[in-house]
Amino acid sequence: MLFLGIVALTGGGSRSDIDSLIVLRPLAVILLTYALIVSRPGDLRAVRVPLLWIALLMLLALVQLIPLPWDLWTQLPQRDHIAQFTQVIGYPEGPRPLSLDPNRTWNTFFALVIPLAAVALVGIQEQSKRQVIIPALMAVGLLSAVLGVFQSMGGDALHLYAITNSGHPVGLFSNRNHQSIMLLWLLLAICWQWPLWARKRKSAAMLVAVPLVSMVALFPLLVLTGSRAGLMLSVPVLLACVWLTMRGMNHDVLSANWKRKQPVSRRPLAKILLLILAAGFVLVPVLILTFLSEDQRQTALTRLFMTSDIEELRWLYLPIFWQMARDFFPFGSGLGSFEVAFLIYEPAEIMRLRYLNQAHNDPIQILIEGGAFGALIVVFGLVWLGRRLFVHMRSANAARRDMALFLLMSFGIWLLASFVDYPLRTPLAATLFASLTAMLSLLNADDQSTERQSKPALRERA
């Protein structure tokens, strides 16, 4: 929990020059070492696939940093242009790493230590303590939401990072898009987790009220972030939240657990839920117009419904990104080197004072920087995720099916957002994603443990 708290306060930005990384990364190394030392036999084996996934990316970064002979280096894609330039300026020939920007590749290597530590720390927890991991992640999301509320009222004074989206409630992040995805994940987590808590408290009213209030409260904050990506993803997320809330109104909860003799129809409750939800969304613009200053309203609404020059350029650059991916294939330009690689391709006629330090499309950027090997590593991890989710969603254990469903939705939100931005390049989002991946891996370990325990019993009966 200490690690998660420090990541929340220091890991909301993706830039390599953030001062707080001086604290966060050494701490991640220390806690990773601690996890390796105190782990019991089998602890880290249970999360070996997520650990391997991250370790392979780190290994790729190290391989891209190996110095290559000059003659071999110049044969790599696009290196001939750089070689000609170095000859013009009189830079001496000599061994060069594959990466076009070794410093950024080292930065990527050390950045991956943070999610690696998160997976290891989740892996060493006892089963009883794992139950607080998702609530702890939700608490971080709630803190980001509350901070966003104060930021919307107090201007830029409460922003945690110097380079940020000024005038927008970004919460614990430096980027409004990343805050919007965190809000959507928090909303989804509430709608999934709360019915489980409400059942224990035998409160039908609370089962419906808390998810409903969360939807109505978080949606205006989502609008204020000015994130179009978040607004588009809010449609499937809100539908999923309504479905999860309705799903919680099952026969066991409404009859047996709450001492009702007859099954309760969900139709009236569904109508009430949808009616109040619709009313809440109607009130959103009223709240925005009432409680915000004119500048705040104009900033949020302009961001939502008008396109800036830099965002138009992202779409214009898309064919260039594909060309970069083809040119640097199969070895890549080096993890973290997108900004330097893009300078080779940026057309002079559409240059602006603002620059692109990321592709705002992680699948393409992985192809550019990591080449075929980076793509294969990512596909390996995603295939494993898909297979484990499929297995658990077909499990006879209802609790396991519910967890797999929630993890599927959670992974889906962050991965879909990665097609239009780079949220998983922030330490906070990477830690959240890695922790959920570890939870999925531990579900698999629990299944195997159950099978091992059942086999001796079957032999004894035989």
N, C-alpha and C positions, 0 to 999 in steps of 0.2 A: 504494500500500500504506500510505503514511503517513496518507492521508485515511481509509482504511478502519479503521486502528487507532484513530485519534482518534474516529471515529464510534462504534466499538465501546465505547470507554471513557466517552463523554460523551452518547451518543444513545439510551439505553435507555428513556427516559421520554417520554410524550406531552404532559405539562403544559407550559404556556407560561412558567412561573416557575422552571424549573430553572436553577440558576446556571451549569452547564456550557455552556449554549447561548450564553453570552457569548463563549466560545472557538470553539465549533463553527460557528456561522453566519457570522461574519466569515471564518473559514478557508475555508468553502465558497465564499464570494464570491471570495476571492483565488484559489483553485484553479480555479474556473470561468473567471475572467478569464485565468488562465495557460493553460487548455486552449484558449480562443478565440484566444489570441495565437500559440501554438506549433503549432496544428493545421495540417496540410498540406491542400492542395486535395483534397476528397473525403472527408476523415476524418469530419467532422461530418455530411456529407451521408449517410453510411452509417447514422447513427443519428438521422436527421432526424425520423422519426415519433415515437420516444419523447421526443425533445426538444420536438416540437410538442405532444404530449399534455400534458406538464407545463406548458409555456408557456401553453397555453390555459387551464389551471386558474389559473395566476398572473394571466392577463389578466382572467379572470372576477372574481377577488378585487379587482383594481384598478377594474374597472367598478362593482363594488358599493360602492366607496369614493368614487365621484364625488358631490359634494354636489348634491342636487336641490332645486328650489324648494319652499317649505313647502306650497303648495297641491297640488303634484304628489305630494309625499311622503306627505301625509295620505290620498291616494287609494289607496296601496298596501295590500295585505292586512294587517290587524291593526294598522296604524299609527294608526287612529282612536282606539283605546284608549289608546295611548301619548300621543297628542296631547291627549286629555282630561286625562290625569294631569299632563302638563307645564303645562297651563293652571291646574290646581288648585294646584300648588306655585309658580306664578308664573315658570316657566322661559320665557325669551323665545323667540318663534317665529323661525325662520330656516332657512336651507338645511341639510338633513340628508342623510347618505349612505343608500343603500338598506339597508346592513347595520345590524342592531340592535345590534351590538357591534363598532364599527370597530377597536378595539384588537385583538380576537381575529382579525378579518379580516386586519389587517396581520400578525399573528403567523402566520396560515396562509400568507400570501404569502411571508414569509421562510423558513418551514419548507420550502416547496417548492424553495427554492434548493439544498437538500442533495441530494435525488435528481437534480435537474437537473445539478449538478456531477458526481455519480456517473456519469451517462450520458455526459457530455462527456469525462470522464477515461477511461472505457472506450473511447470512440470514437477517441481519439488514440493508443491503444496499438498497437504493431506486432503483427502476427498471432502471432509467437512469444511475445510477452509476455501475450497474451490467455489463453494456456493456463494461467496461474497464477491467474487471477481466481477461478474456482470453487474451487480448492484454498484460496485465501486466505479466501474466504467460509466454507469449511468449518472453517478454523482458528479463525475468530471464533466459530463455533458450538461448536467443541470447547472453547474458552476459557470460553464461557458455561456449558457443561456442567460443567467442572472447578470453576469458581467456585461453581456450584450445589452441588456435593458438599461443598465447604468450608463453605458457608453452612448446609447441613443439619447440620453437626457443630459449627459455631461460633456459632450464633445469629444475631442481627441485626447483629453488629459488621462483617460483611463486605458488607452491603448497600450499594450505591452511591448510593442515593437516600433522602432523608428520608421522603418519602411513598411507601410501598411495601407489599407484602403481608408483614407481619412474620410470622416463624415458618415461612416457605416459602422453598425454594431458587429464587430468581428469576434467578440468574445475572447477566448484564449488563443485565437489564431491571429495571423497577420493578414489573412486573405478572406474576403467575404464569402467566396465560394466554398471554402473549407468549413467555415462556420455554418453555412446553410446545410451542408451534408451532415455535420454533427447534430444539428437540430433535428433533421429528419431521422437520423438513427436513434436519437434519444426518444423521439415520439414513437417510433416503432418498438423500441425496447419497453417503454411504458405500457403500450397496448398489449404486448406479449407477457410481460412480467406481472403486471398488476392483477389480472384475473387469478393468477396463481396465489398471490398474497390474499386477495379478497375472499377466495374460497376458504382459506384457513380462518378468516375472521367472520365468515358466514354473513357477509353483508352484500345483498344484491344491489342496493343503491350505490355503494362504493365501487362495486365492480364496473358499473356503467359510468359513474360520475367522474372518476379520476381520469380515465382515457379521454372522455369527452372534454373535460376542462383543459387537459393537456393539448388537445387538438386546437381548441379555440384560442388558447393562450400562446402557443408556439407559432401558429401560422402568421399572425401579424409581425412577430419578430423575424420570421423568415422573409416576409415581404420587405421589411426594413433593411435587411442585408443587401438588397438590390441584386441578388444573384438570380440570373435567369436560369442557370443550370439547376439551382435548388428549386425554383418555382416549377420547372418542368418535371423534375423528379417527385415533387410533392403530390402530383396526381396519383401515381401508383401507390405511393406510400400511404396517403390518406385512405385510399380504397382498402389497402391491406390492413390499416389500423381499424377501420370499421368492421372488416371481416374478422379480425382477431378478437375484437370486443364481442361481436355477436357469437363467435365460436365459444367464448367463455360462458355464454348463457346456455349451458347444456342441461340435460335432464337431471344429472346427478347433483349439480350445484343448486339448481332452483327447486328441486323437490326433496331428495333424500337429505342433503346436507343442511337444508334450511327448514326441514320438517314440514314440507308441503306434501299432502297426500296424493295430489293429482299432478301429472306433468304440466308445466307452465308453458303456454305458447310463447314463442319468441317474437311473433309478428307484431304485437302492440309495442313491445320494447324496441323492436327494430324501427318502427315508424317514429317513435318518440326520439330515438337516437338520431336518425337521419334528419328529422325536423329541427332539432336543436342544433345539430351540426350545420345545417344550411343557414339557420338564423345567425349562427356565429360568424359564418363567412360573409354574410351580408353586413354584419356590424364591423368587419375589419376595416373597410374604407372609412367608415364613420369614426372609428377610433383613431385612425391615422390622421384624418382631417381635424380632429378635435384636440388631440393631445400633443401633436408635434408642431414645431415651428414651421414657418413657410419654407425656410431653407432646407430643413430636414425632409419635408414632404417632397420638395422638388428634387432633391438629391436621390431619394429612394425611387420615386416614380420615373425619373429620367433614366436612371440606370436600368430599370426593368423594361422600358418600352422604347428606348433609343439605343442605337449601336454606336460605340465609339470607334475611332479610326483604328486603334490597335486591334480591336476584335474583328473588324472587317478584314484586316490584314492577315489574321490567323487563317481565315478561310481562303484568302488568296494564296497564302503560303503552303496550303495543303499539298498541291502538286509538287512543290519544291521539296517538301518533307519526304514524299514518296521517292523523289529522285535521289535525295540524300541516302535513304534507306537502301536503294538499289546500288548506288555507287560504293557505299561502304560495306556492302555485303561481301563475304560472310563474316568478316572479323569485327566489324563495327568501328566506330570512331573513338571508343573509350567511354566507359561509364562516367557520366557527369560532364562530358565534353560537348554537349549539344550547342551551347552558346558560341564556343570557338568554331565548331564545325559549320554552324549556320552562317558565320561571317564570310565563308568562302562562297556561299550560294546567294546571299541576300542581294536582290536586284537594286542597283543604284537608283533607278527611277522611282522606287517606292520606299526609299529609306526615310526613317523618321528619327526625331530626337530620342524617342522611347525605343527600347530594344526588347527582343525576346530572349529571356534566359532559360525558358522551357518551351517545349513544343505545344503545351496545353493539350496534349493527346499522348498519354503514356504508352499505349501499344506501339504507336509509330516511333516514339522516342526510344523505346527499348530496342526496336529494330535498328535504329540509327546508331545508338551507342553500343549496344551489345551484339549486334549482328545475329547470325544464326544461332550462336551459342547462348546468347542472352534470351532469345525467343524460346529456345528449347527448354531452358531452365524455367521460365515463366509458365510455359505450357505444361511442363511436368507437374508443377505445383497446382495449377488449376485443374488438371485432370485428376490428381489425387483428391482435391477438394470435392470435385463433382462426384467421384466414385464413393467417397465416404458419406457424403450427404445423401446420395441415392440409397445406400445400404441402410442408414439410420432412419430415413423416412419410411422405409418398409419394415421397420422393426416392430415386433409385437408389443414392445414396451411403449406405452402412450407418452410417458414423460420424455423418453428419448426421441420419439417422433416430433414432439413439440419443440425440443431443443434444436433438432436438425432443421426444422422449418424456420425457426428464428434465425439460425446461423445462415441459412440460404438467403433469406431476405437481407440480412446484414451485409454479407459479402456482396450481394447484388447491388446494394446502394453504393458502396465504395468503389466497386469495379466499374459500374456504369458511369459514375462521376469521373473516373479516370480517362474516359474517352473525350472529355471536354476540358479537363483540368489535370492537376497533379496532386490531389489531396494526400495520397499515400507516400509522398516524398517529405511530408512533415513528420517529425518524430512522434507527435501525439497521435496522429491518425495511424501511423505505422505500428505503434505500440498497441493501439486498440485492435487493429486488424490481426496482428500477430497473436495477441492474447486470445481472440476468438478462434483463431486457427488451432492454437494449443488446446483449447476447450474441445474442439471437434476431435482432435487426435486422442484426447483422454477419453472421450466417449467410446472410441474404438478400443482403447485399452480396457475399459470397463467391460465391454462385450466379451473380449477374449478372456478376461479374468473370470467372468461368469461361466463361460464355456468350460474352462479348466476345472472350476469347482464342481460343475454338474457331472462331468465324466466319471470321477471316482464314485459318486453316489449311484450312478447307473450300473457301474460294475458290481457294487455291493448288493444291489437288488438282484442282479443276475445271479 
